[in-house]
Amino acid sequence: MGLDPTDTGTGPVTVRRGVPAGAERQAAELYWGAFGRKLGPALNPPDKAVPFIAAHLNADRAVCALLDGQLVGLAGYQLGGRALTGGSAAAVLRTYGHLRGLHRLLILALFERHPAPGQLVMDGIAVDAGLRGRGVGSLLIEEVAAVAAEQDCREIRLDVIDTNPRARALYERRGFTAVRTEHTPYLRRLLGFGAVTTMHRPVEAKGPRGLRTP
């Protein structure tokens, strides 16, 4: 399967490792644009959530897409105990207050995922709305696959919620297979989704680009 063209008419989209210095706020805005609905109950309002995310990014746990030097997409991943989004419990309590912060910590705990040995956990994809459908997500996935191969991981794992069929379709096109679905109807009113599907994609150690999908 070939990647979709990413020539937008103003230049090609390029992919790099890490969030560029000075682009933390842009990265946080992209991330919130993609996952704000999911994370809202824990981090709302947006004028607090976006600065909080920006202040606690682990910039080396992302691959980024750039167009004319501007950040237009990113994919985070968890490796070595560190993910793209950070922030300690103490930081949450400082930002949101002790009483409200405790409630938010309980919600954030629902999103915690710990990789098994040999796994790289991918933390979703965020792409600028004007560039969706142009292959940027595929470029980001393949760069994450390259990271996984270089780190001798055997597979990439991610979770996708039932209200995001477009993301699931992209993952399936890029070689991910659903391995289990956890139904969480009790979370639908709180978080807006009622099921989470875990997907895996094997990583081949051969070659610098990891798994080559047909």
Secondary structure, 3 states (H helix, E strand, C coil): CCCCCCECCCCEEEEEECCCCCCHHHHHHHHHHHHHHHHHHHHCCHHHHHHHHHHCECHHHEEEEEECCEEEEEEEEEECCECCECCCHHHHHHHHCHHHHHHHHHHHHCCCCCCCCCEEEEEEEEECHHHCCCCHHHHHHHHHHHHHHHCCCCEEEEEEECCCHHHHHHHHHCCCEEEEEEECHHHHHHHCCCEEEEEEEECCCCCCCCCCCC
